[in-house]
Amino acid sequence: MTTQRTVLITGGNRGIGRAIAEEFLAAGHRVAVTSRSGEGGPEGALTVAADVTDSASVDAAFSAVEAEYGPVEVVVANAGVTKDGLLLRMGEDDFTSVVDTNLTGAFRVIKRASKGMLKSRFGRVVLLSSVVGLYGSPGQINYAASKAGLVGIARSLTRELGARNLTANVVAPGFIETEMTAVLPEETQRQYLASIPAGRFGQVDEVAKTVRWLASDEAGYISGAVIPVDGGLGMGH
Ligand SMILES: NC(=O)c1ccc[n+]([C@@H]2O[C@H](COP(=O)([O-])OP(=O)(O)OC[C@H]3O[C@@H](n4cnc5c(N)ncnc54)[C@H](OP(=O)(O)O)[C@@H]3O)[C@@H](O)[C@H]2O)c1
């Protein structure tokens, strides 16, 4: 039986984030999620409003969770967006806005989380990257850059605070069936499917179980790792 923790998941109102919240709830943890509207988390979770592009809003969300549940011990930086386009047509704003949400957003979240983790002498940080971060993907230079950057964050955080009973790991999902992938053209979906050794797309609960395990007592000696949940799509990267 693993210790019950206070867990905060960004973007926990839908998709992978919501599945992660449900997984932690089922294991008996105290779960809070953020959504931009402040609504829509799963039953049993505390839902608070936060936009990860805004430090003040991230700070307010943590304060609300701390008031209810005490310090956040497990943080899952899951909120993310795509704005795909080929390099020649990608405006600078398409690049910086994706990086601001996916990478700088994760920075804002872990910076705020680290205060409580240092005080509690326990911390688990899980960052949602993507197979695309290390594998690359045409039309996703902005997204791939943001997701590759998360590996640097997890590894530097591990070197900074690893001796303080804090672990920081990256989960790199492949093609998971959510709203994010549903909008991809059929031809792109077919091409992905053909290159996935497992021969199928992934499900949100397959990512969620991996995240929950990385935050458990059992995974206490794993840090700075990149764990793929991709049916073999990115093998060797
Ligand atoms: N689906 C996949 O195949 C796949 C593969 C690899 C990695 N991932 C990564 O896994 C994570 C979740 O993906 P998903 O497929 O579940 O995506 P999704 O269904 O599109 O959900 C995205 C979540 O991020 C939140 N979000 C977006 N911008 C935000 C902001 N500025 N501030 C706060 N929250 C924000 C959204 O909140 P709102 O509801 O308020 O918009 C939503 O909860 C992302 O980081 C994604 O890059 C997904």
The ligand as an SDF file (V2000), in Angstrom:
LIG
                    3D

 48 52  0  0  0  0  0  0  0  0999 V2000
   -3.0570   12.7560  -27.0080 N   0  0  0  0  0  0  0  0  0  0  0  0
   -1.8550   12.3620  -27.3550 C   0  0  0  0  0  0  0  0  0  0  0  0
   -1.6850   11.5180  -28.2520 O   0  0  0  0  0  0  0  0  0  0  0  0
   -0.6330   12.9060  -26.6670 C   0  0  0  0  0  0  0  0  0  0  0  0
    0.5850   12.3530  -27.0320 C   0  0  0  0  0  0  0  0  0  0  0  0
    1.7310   12.8170  -26.4190 C   0  0  0  0  0  0  0  0  0  0  0  0
    1.6620   13.7940  -25.4580 C   0  0  0  0  0  0  0  0  0  0  0  0
    0.4620   14.3270  -25.1180 N   0  0  0  0  0  0  0  0  0  0  0  0
    0.4710   15.3850  -24.0940 C   0  0  0  0  0  0  0  0  0  0  0  0
   -0.3630   15.0050  -23.0210 O   0  0  0  0  0  0  0  0  0  0  0  0
   -0.9630   16.1750  -22.4420 C   0  0  0  0  0  0  0  0  0  0  0  0
   -2.4820   16.0210  -22.4510 C   0  0  0  0  0  0  0  0  0  0  0  0
   -2.9110   15.8290  -23.7930 O   0  0  0  0  0  0  0  0  0  0  0  0
   -4.4210   15.5070  -24.1920 P   0  0  0  0  0  0  0  0  0  0  0  0
   -4.3780   14.7010  -25.4250 O   0  0  0  0  0  0  0  0  0  0  0  0
   -5.1680   15.0360  -23.0040 O   0  0  0  0  0  0  0  0  0  0  0  0
   -4.8970   16.9900  -24.6070 O   0  0  0  0  0  0  0  0  0  0  0  0
   -6.3500   17.6510  -24.6210 P   0  0  0  0  0  0  0  0  0  0  0  0
   -7.4220   16.6260  -24.5820 O   0  0  0  0  0  0  0  0  0  0  0  0
   -6.2970   18.6280  -25.7470 O   0  0  0  0  0  0  0  0  0  0  0  0
   -6.3480   18.4540  -23.2130 O   0  0  0  0  0  0  0  0  0  0  0  0
   -5.4310   19.4720  -22.9960 C   0  0  0  0  0  0  0  0  0  0  0  0
   -5.5650   19.9590  -21.5710 C   0  0  0  0  0  0  0  0  0  0  0  0
   -4.6150   21.0310  -21.3750 O   0  0  0  0  0  0  0  0  0  0  0  0
   -5.3010   22.1490  -20.8420 C   0  0  0  0  0  0  0  0  0  0  0  0
   -4.6800   23.4180  -21.2430 N   0  0  0  0  0  0  0  0  0  0  0  0
   -4.3490   23.8350  -22.4760 C   0  0  0  0  0  0  0  0  0  0  0  0
   -3.8130   25.0690  -22.4240 N   0  0  0  0  0  0  0  0  0  0  0  0
   -3.7860   25.4400  -21.1230 C   0  0  0  0  0  0  0  0  0  0  0  0
   -3.3620   26.5890  -20.4100 C   0  0  0  0  0  0  0  0  0  0  0  0
   -2.8280   27.6580  -21.0320 N   0  0  0  0  0  0  0  0  0  0  0  0
   -3.4900   26.6110  -19.0690 N   0  0  0  0  0  0  0  0  0  0  0  0
   -4.0270   25.5640  -18.4190 C   0  0  0  0  0  0  0  0  0  0  0  0
   -4.4730   24.4380  -19.0210 N   0  0  0  0  0  0  0  0  0  0  0  0
   -4.3500   24.3880  -20.3590 C   0  0  0  0  0  0  0  0  0  0  0  0
   -6.6910   22.0380  -21.4150 C   0  0  0  0  0  0  0  0  0  0  0  0
   -7.5770   22.8330  -20.6460 O   0  0  0  0  0  0  0  0  0  0  0  0
   -8.8840   23.4850  -21.2950 P   0  0  0  0  0  0  0  0  0  0  0  0
   -9.9640   22.4210  -21.2520 O   0  0  0  0  0  0  0  0  0  0  0  0
   -9.1520   24.6330  -20.4250 O   0  0  0  0  0  0  0  0  0  0  0  0
   -8.5440   23.8480  -22.7130 O   0  0  0  0  0  0  0  0  0  0  0  0
   -6.9360   20.5400  -21.2710 C   0  0  0  0  0  0  0  0  0  0  0  0
   -7.3130   20.2110  -19.9690 O   0  0  0  0  0  0  0  0  0  0  0  0
   -0.4690   17.3660  -23.2800 C   0  0  0  0  0  0  0  0  0  0  0  0
    0.6480   17.9530  -22.6530 O   0  0  0  0  0  0  0  0  0  0  0  0
   -0.0630   16.7230  -24.5870 C   0  0  0  0  0  0  0  0  0  0  0  0
    0.9060   17.4710  -25.2700 O   0  0  0  0  0  0  0  0  0  0  0  0
   -0.7000   13.9110  -25.7070 C   0  0  0  0  0  0  0  0  0  0  0  0
  1  2  1  0
  2  3  2  0
  2  4  1  0
  4  5  1  0
  4 48  2  0
  5  6  2  0
  6  7  1  0
  7  8  2  0
  8  9  1  0
  8 48  1  0
  9 10  1  0
  9 46  1  0
 10 11  1  0
 11 12  1  0
 11 44  1  0
 12 13  1  0
 13 14  1  0
 14 15  2  0
 14 16  1  0
 14 17  1  0
 17 18  1  0
 18 19  2  0
 18 20  1  0
 18 21  1  0
 21 22  1  0
 22 23  1  0
 23 24  1  0
 23 42  1  0
 24 25  1  0
 25 26  1  0
 25 36  1  0
 26 27  1  0
 26 35  1  0
 27 28  2  0
 28 29  1  0
 29 30  1  0
 29 35  2  0
 30 31  1  0
 30 32  2  0
 32 33  1  0
 33 34  2  0
 34 35  1  0
 36 37  1  0
 36 42  1  0
 37 38  1  0
 38 39  2  0
 38 40  1  0
 38 41  1  0
 42 43  1  0
 44 45  1  0
 44 46  1  0
 46 47  1  0
M  CHG  2   8   1  16  -1
M  END
$$$$
